[in-house]
Amino acid sequence: MADGLTPGGLSRLRAVAERHLGDDRVPGLVALVARGDQVHAEALGRLAIGGAPVVRDSLFRIASTTKPITAAATLALADEGLISLDEPVDRLLPELSGRRVLRRMDGPLDDTTPAVRAITARDLLTFTFGFGMATEMFSSPAPWPVIEASRALGLSAIGPPEPDVQPDPDTWMAGLGTLPLLAQPGERWLYNTGASVLGVLIARAAGVPFGEFLRSRVFAPLGMRDTAFFTTDAGRLATSYQPTPGGLAVWDPPDGAWNPPRRSATARPGCCPPPTTCWRSRGCCCAAARRSCRQAPPGR
């Protein structure tokens, strides 16, 4: 049909996709475009540098796309009447009741004021419940006390996930409940942590593990049979990389041997080569951070 996918258009799609391939970009990808009943997919490159070719049903990590999936699951619970978006979460998350809020986000943990109201599921959905990642963290000359406390508890509540150190959901929730909020509920947007709290809320409201609820209520009805937190078919899973000045470095291999460099909750992709490090990460990407870097033994 005249307004459908054309050979010329699909050729241009492939050319654009190919420009994203490379040892300093991504080793491989799957691109898909659809128009009406027409569906076209391109499988290009390899699952890892020097690895097996990418095919149509190769598996890739979806990272932060988990957040809208979590939101959809939350709305399914609300549709069933198991939760209300505007009721306090205290009934299912008593760890978040009676919150204290830091007077200054970078201040000491004991310099707090009471929360003006309870946290709601809507606050969690909109990342405004009072805890999470703030841009100010990246420009601070020293780590904030609340970030250090979160790291000491092994929560990974701010920043990249660390599945090798995070405790079970109830222990994680209990640890988070010992920390003050960074802002009053509903006051400002703070990235990331609200989605993790929703995972615990969903599991408790539904009476099943979060992953099982996603499988039965979201993935299975939509035919997303390969979507889950883990896969037993590691041969189809692409290696996860992070960019470095020398090209891509392995971040998470398919065999589950998670071994990222230890980094602070406010770290961003690095540009200082090891063993240069500072409190932000093994390698900081801003000039101010590089000036404050110090030499550390390899493997720290």
Solvent accessible surface area in square Angstrom, and as a share of the most:
residue,aa,sasa,rsa
1,M,148,0.66
2,A,110,0.85
3,D,85,0.44
4,G,11,0.10
5,L,39,0.19
6,T,60,0.35
7,P,117,0.74
8,G,35,0.34
9,G,24,0.23
10,L,38,0.19
11,S,70,0.45
12,R,160,0.58
13,L,50,0.25
14,R,102,0.37
15,A,44,0.34
16,V,66,0.38
17,A,8,0.06
18,E,78,0.35
19,R,146,0.53
20,H,103,0.46
21,L,47,0.23
22,G,26,0.25
23,D,91,0.47
24,D,101,0.52
25,R,132,0.48
26,V,61,0.35
27,P,25,0.16
28,G,9,0.09
29,L,32,0.16
30,V,45,0.26
31,A,20,0.16
32,L,93,0.46
33,V,47,0.27
34,A,58,0.45
35,R,118,0.43
36,G,70,0.68
37,D,148,0.77
38,Q,66,0.29
39,V,98,0.56
40,H,50,0.22
41,A,33,0.26
42,E,16,0.07
43,A,40,0.31
44,L,10,0.05
45,G,31,0.30
46,R,111,0.40
47,L,18,0.09
48,A,23,0.18
49,I,76,0.39
50,G,76,0.73
51,G,23,0.22
52,A,58,0.45
53,P,79,0.50
54,V,8,0.05
55,V,78,0.45
56,R,134,0.49
57,D,80,0.41
58,S,13,0.08
59,L,22,0.11
60,F,78,0.32
61,R,87,0.32
62,I,75,0.38
63,A,81,0.63
64,S,54,0.35
65,T,74,0.43
66,T,41,0.24
67,K,39,0.17
68,P,82,0.51
69,I,22,0.11
70,T,3,0.02
71,A,29,0.22
72,A,47,0.37
73,A,0,0.00
74,T,0,0.00
75,L,91,0.45
76,A,19,0.15
77,L,0,0.00
78,A,28,0.22
79,D,128,0.66
80,E,87,0.39
81,G,62,0.59
82,L,75,0.37
83,I,11,0.06
84,S,56,0.36
85,L,34,0.17
86,D,87,0.45
87,E,55,0.25
88,P,65,0.41
89,V,6,0.04
90,D,46,0.24
91,R,145,0.53
92,L,29,0.14
93,L,0,0.00
94,P,80,0.50
95,E,42,0.19
96,L,3,0.01
97,S,47,0.31
98,G,75,0.72
99,R,23,0.09
100,R,108,0.40
101,V,4,0.03
102,L,7,0.03
103,R,153,0.56
104,R,133,0.49
105,M,33,0.15
106,D,64,0.33
107,G,1,0.01
108,P,66,0.42
109,L,70,0.35
110,D,125,0.65
111,D,47,0.25
112,T,17,0.10
113,T,38,0.22
114,P,79,0.50
115,A,23,0.18
116,V,116,0.67
117,R,104,0.38
118,A,38,0.29
119,I,0,0.00
120,T,18,0.10
121,A,3,0.02
122,R,111,0.41
123,D,9,0.04
124,L,0,0.00
125,L,40,0.20
126,T,66,0.38
127,F,20,0.08
128,T,25,0.15
129,F,1,0.00
130,G,1,0.01
131,F,2,0.01
132,G,0,0.00
133,M,38,0.17
134,A,3,0.02
135,T,106,0.61
136,E,66,0.30
137,M,0,0.00
138,F,33,0.14
139,S,91,0.59
140,S,15,0.10
141,P,127,0.80
142,A,54,0.42
143,P,37,0.23
144,W,13,0.05
145,P,48,0.30
146,V,0,0.00
147,I,1,0.01
148,E,82,0.37
149,A,19,0.15
150,S,3,0.02
151,R,97,0.35
152,A,91,0.70
153,L,80,0.40
154,G,18,0.17
155,L,1,0.01
156,S,18,0.11
157,A,3,0.02
158,I,4,0.02
159,G,9,0.09
160,P,39,0.25
161,P,82,0.52
162,E,26,0.12
163,P,75,0.47
164,D,76,0.40
165,V,59,0.34
166,Q,61,0.27
167,P,46,0.29
168,D,80,0.42
169,P,84,0.53
170,D,85,0.44
171,T,72,0.42
172,W,13,0.04
173,M,0,0.00
174,A,52,0.40
175,G,9,0.09
176,L,4,0.02
177,G,17,0.17
178,T,98,0.57
179,L,8,0.04
180,P,12,0.07
181,L,3,0.02
182,L,4,0.02
183,A,4,0.03
184,Q,27,0.12
185,P,7,0.04
186,G,39,0.38
187,E,112,0.50
188,R,80,0.29
189,W,146,0.51
190,L,0,0.00
191,Y,64,0.24
192,N,26,0.13
193,T,0,0.00
194,G,0,0.00
195,A,14,0.11
196,S,55,0.35
197,V,0,0.00
198,L,4,0.02
199,G,8,0.08
200,V,10,0.06
201,L,3,0.02
202,I,0,0.00
203,A,22,0.17
204,R,70,0.26
205,A,20,0.15
206,A,31,0.24
207,G,66,0.63
208,V,54,0.31
209,P,97,0.61
210,F,35,0.15
211,G,29,0.27
212,E,67,0.30
213,F,10,0.04
214,L,4,0.02
215,R,126,0.46
216,S,45,0.29
217,R,94,0.34
218,V,16,0.09
219,F,10,0.04
220,A,56,0.44
221,P,93,0.58
222,L,125,0.62
223,G,49,0.47
224,M,65,0.29
225,R,216,0.79
226,D,67,0.35
227,T,35,0.20
228,A,72,0.56
229,F,105,0.44
230,F,175,0.73
231,T,52,0.30
232,T,149,0.87
233,D,62,0.32
234,A,37,0.29
235,G,65,0.63
236,R,58,0.21
237,L,25,0.13
238,A,10,0.07
239,T,18,0.10
240,S,24,0.15
241,Y,44,0.17
242,Q,30,0.14
243,P,75,0.47
244,T,48,0.28
245,P,98,0.62
246,G,81,0.78
247,G,15,0.14
248,L,29,0.14
249,A,40,0.31
250,V,86,0.49
251,W,41,0.14
252,D,18,0.09
253,P,31,0.19
254,P,38,0.24
255,D,110,0.57
256,G,55,0.53
257,A,59,0.46
258,W,45,0.16
259,N,124,0.63
260,P,12,0.08
261,P,41,0.26
262,R,112,0.41
263,R,26,0.10
264,S,9,0.06
265,A,9,0.07
266,T,0,0.00
267,A,9,0.07
268,R,94,0.34
269,P,79,0.50
270,G,15,0.15
271,C,45,0.27
272,C,9,0.05
273,P,86,0.54
274,P,91,0.57
275,P,46,0.29
276,T,26,0.15
277,T,15,0.09
278,C,12,0.07
279,W,60,0.21
280,R,17,0.06
281,S,3,0.02
282,R,39,0.14
283,G,0,0.00
284,C,4,0.02
285,C,50,0.30
286,C,32,0.19
287,A,51,0.39
288,A,59,0.46
289,A,1,0.00
290,R,108,0.39
291,R,186,0.68
292,S,67,0.43
293,C,27,0.16
294,R,121,0.44
295,Q,131,0.58
296,A,6,0.05
297,P,89,0.56
298,P,114,0.72
299,G,75,0.72
300,R,144,0.53
